[in-house]
Amino acid sequence: ALTLIENGQIAHQYFSPAPDEIDSDTVFSTASMSKWFSAFGVMKLVEDGRINLDTPVSEYLTRWELPPNEFDNDQVTVRRLLSHTAGFSDGLGFGDYNVDEELPEIEESLSYPRASSDRDVSIAVSYAPGSEWRYSGGSYLLLELVVEEVTGQAFEHYMQESVFGPLNMNRSGYDYISSYENNAGSIDRNGENTTIFKYASNAATAFVTSTSDLSKFVLSQIPTSQYESALSYDTIRDMREPHGRTSGIDIWGLGTILYSPTENGDFVFGHDGANDPAINTTARINPETNDAIVVLVTGHPSLATNIGSEWVLWETGYPDVLDSDAVIASMYLPILVGAITILLLSLYLGYRRYS
């Protein structure tokens, strides 16, 4: 399911034809795109003065505490959790739970997370907070607990009240996807229906939505649209200020991926998601053109991201941060041609000089 937005208006849509019977209300799993919505909910609490981005996260916690380590846990702040710079190296990837399994409480999952990689991981500070960027699903599981502690509400209830409800996102939430009529289910790479799993973190990976609802969320962050955001545009701008860097490149804001710089120094922003067996999603906004793209996929592990990367290149002329392999591959032929041209020119000039 794909939606193109131009200057704050839906311009084009595409849905897989029958027998899939996909439409704008079909609900898809979004995997790690869930984090973008969670960050939005957290920033709403920041705007309301209930959370301070730079307060030690421990000051908001009563139900769980970070394990002791050689570093200073007081340097773990909400800002650093949002931007994957809090010193966690878990790399979660939350593991699958079958429909008949009971999901653990947040505290249990924080202490004993089930990783999609089946390896043992811990949610703890393992390097100096603020010193570098490392992707951490555990950071968002901890933010889920922070939201519950601060609001006194279940995370999903708070998100419905503060983010989804005001935008009339009626096809979105954290329920098991099979409980929604008109859902995309889970399709493997061979195009076969397969097991649909549950996940232990709503904030990090369990969000489900439709292109209709996701488009409302995206449009609410575009000033020229008819939708009013739950956050001020100043806060939305703050969320795409660079906080995470790798290889000298700004790649992450406060819950947003910074895909590519724009002509006037801003960033194309949004979030992707990917999970087994073949879930892939993307939503990206160019704040300078008020254009955006929304793609929800099951049955292909990278199609949404690939389309989103092509769209960013088309919008800005720059490759995005998720497309480095394709960029390197695309450089091979020009480099080879250039090298041959330089070699031939050098031989020609050398011949002219000594002939």
N, C-alpha and C positions, 0 to 999 in steps of 0.2 A: 504494500500500500504506500503510495507516494503522493506528496503534495508539494507543489511549488508556489511560493509566495513572492509577489513582485510589488514593491512599494506599499507594503502593508495590506495587500489584498490577495486572496487566493486566486491564482491565475490558471493553474493546471492541476489535474489530479489523474492518477492512474491506479487501477486495482486489478489484481490478477483475475482473469475471467473464469467462468465456470470450467471445471467442477468445483473450484475453490470457493466461489461465491463470496469473495472478499469485497467489502464496501467500507465507507468512511467510518462506520460504527463498529467494525470488527475489532475485537480486543486482542492485542498482542502482548506477550511478555517483552519487557524492555531491558532486562539485565542491568548493567551498570549505569545506564541512563538514569536509573532511580536516584543516583547521587545528586543529580542536578536539581531535582524536585526537593530532595531533602535539604540541600543547601539553601534553596529558596525559603523553605519553612524556617530554617535556623535564622536566616537574615531578617525574616519578619519579626522574630523575637528580638533581634538586635535593634531594629527600627523602633520597636515598642519599649526599648530600654530594659528588657528582662534578661538579656545576655550581653556581656561585654566581650568583644572579640579577643581581647588581650588579657583577660583574667585567667589564671590557672584553671584548667578544666576541673581539677579536684574540688574546687570551691562549689561546684554545682552537683557533686556526686555524694550520695549517701548509701546507695545500694551496691556499689562496687568501687574498687580502687585499683589504680595501676600497680603492677608488681614492682617491688623495689629493684633498683639497678644501679649501675655506676654513674648514671646521669641524673640530672635534676628534673624530676617529674613536674615541678612547678613551671617548667618552660613549655609544657604541653598546654597549648591554648586552643580555643575554638578556631581562631584564625588558622593555626597550623594544621589542625585536623581537617578543616575544609580544603586546604591547599595541598594536602599530602606532604607536609614538611614537619610533622610533629615528632619525627624520630622513630616511626614504626617501620618495620621491614617485613610485615606479614605477607604482603602481596595477595591477600584474599580477593577473589575467587572463592565464594561460599559454595560448599558442597551440596549435592542434591539430597532431598528428603522425599521418600515415597509418600503417596497420598495417605497411607494408613499409619504413617509414623507421626508421633506427636512432636511438634516443634519445641525446642528448648526455650526457656526464658532468656532474656537478653543477658543477664548476669552469667548464666551457664555457658552461653555461646561465647561471651567475652573470655571466660576462663578456659574453655575447651572448644575452640572453634573447629567445625568440620570444613576442611578445605577441599575445593574441587580437584586439587592436584593429588589428594590422598596423602600428602606429606604432613608431618607434625609441624604446626606453626603456633606461635604465641603472639598475643596482642600485648606488646610491651615496648618500652623505649629501648632501642638497641643501637642508636647513634645519637649524636647531639641534636636535640630539637632545633629546627631553624637552619641547620647547616647544609641540608641538601633535600632534593625532591625524590621521594620513592612512593610509588603507588601503593595505597593501603586501604583495602576494604574494611579492615578493623577500625580505622579512623571513623568511618561512617556508622558502624555498629555502635561505637562509643557515643557519637553524636545523637544517635537514636535514643540512647539512655538519657543523655543530657536533656533532650526535648521533653521526655517523660517526667524527669525530675523537676524541671523548671515549670512545666505547665500543669502537672498533676493529672494529665490525661494520657491515655494510650496514644502512641505515636500516630497510628492511622486515623484516630479520631481528631487529633489536632490538625493533621494535614488536610482532612476533609473540611474542617471548619475554617481554616485560615487560607488555604490555597485552592483546593478543588471546588468547593462550594461556591465561592464568589464568582468563579469563571464558568459555572454551570458545566463542569466536567463530570458528567453523569455516567461516563463509561470508563472511569478510572478508579484505581484503588489498589488494595493489597490482598484482596481475597484470592483464593485459589482460582486460576484462570478458567478451569472447567465449570466453575459456578456461574460464569457469565454466558448467557445465550449469545450466539454469534461470536464465537471466539476462534482464533486461528490455530489453537492447539499447539502441538510441537511436531515438526516434520524434520526428519534427518536429512543428511546430505544426498541420499538416494531418492528423496521425494516420498518416503514412506512415513505414515503416521507412527509416532513413537511415544514412549512414556512421558507424561507431563509431571514435572517435579515441583516441590515446594522448596522455599529457601528460608534460612534462619534469620535473615536481616531484611526487614522492610526497607530501611533507609538505604541500604547498599545495593540491593539487587532484586527485590520482589515486586516492584511496581509494574502494573499492567495498565495499558491505555489504548485508545483508538487514534487514528489519524485525525479525526474530527476534534477530539479533546486535546490532543497534543498540539494541533494547529492553534487552538484557542490560547494555550499556554504560551506558545511562541509569539503569536500576534499581540498578546498582552505586553510584550517587551519591545514592541515596535511603536513608536509614538504616532505614526500616521494611521494606525489601525483603529477600529472602533472599540477595541477591548481595553479595559482599564486594569492595570496590574495591581496585585496585592502589595507590591513594593513600589517605592518611588523610583523614577528613572535615575536619580543620583545613586541609589543603592544598586540598581542593576548595572550601572556603569562601574561602580566600585567592585562588583563581582568579577569583572573582566580586567581589573588591574593585575599585572603580573605578580605572582608570588612564588611559583615554582619554575625552576630553570633546569635544563639539562643540555649538556654540550654547548653551553653559552646561549641557548635559545629559550625565550620565554614561552612556556607551554601550558601553564595552569594559573587560573585565578582562584576565586573563592567558590569552588564547586563547579567551575566551568573550564572546559578545554579551550585553549587559545589556539585555534587551528592555523591561523595565518595572519600576518599584519595586513592592514588595509592601507590605502594610498596616503591617508592623512594621519597615520599613527595610531589608529585604533586596532581592534582585532575582530576577525570572524570568531564567534564563540558559540558554545552549546555543549553537547555531550553525546558520545556514542555508547553503545552497550553491546556486549557479546557474551554468549554462554553456550554450553553444550546442550543439545548436539549440534544445532545450527541456528541459533538465535542471533540476530544482528540488527541493530537499530542506530539511527542517527537523527539529530535535529541541529541545524546550524543557522546562525543569523549573521548577516552582514549589516552592522549598524549604520554604515555610511550610505548604503543604497536602500535600506529597509526591505531587502530581499531575504528569503529564507528557504530552507528545504527541510522536509520531514520524510523519513523513510523507515518503515517497519517491515521486517522480514523474518520469516521462519522457513527453513529449508536450504539456506545457504549461509555459511559462516562469515562471509565478508562482503556480501553484495551491497548492503546499505552503506557501509564505510567506503567502499570503492566508488559508489555513485556520489556520496558526499564529498569525497576527495576531488573527483572530476568537477563538481560544482564549485568548490572553493577555487580551484585553478582557473575556471572560467570567470568567476566573479572578480578575482584579485590579480591574476597573473602569477601567483605564487603557489608552490606546492604546500600541502598542509603537513602538520607534524605527524600524522598517522600514515603518510604515504612515502616515507623515506626510501623504502626498498624500490618502489616504482620509480622514484626520482633518480636513484642511482642507476637503475637499469636503463632509463631513458637517456642517460648521459653517455652510455658506452659508444653508440654510433657517432654522435658529434665529436667525442674525444678522439675516436679512431680516425675519422675523416680529417679532423684538425691536425692530428699528428702526422698523417700521411702528407697533407698539404704542406706543412712546415718542412718536412723532410725533403719533398720534391723541390720546394722553393729554395731550400738551402743548397741542394745539389746543383740546381740551375744557376744560382748566383755564384757558387764556387766555380762552376764550369766557365761562366762568363769572365770571372776574375782572372783565371789562369789560362784562358785560351787566347 
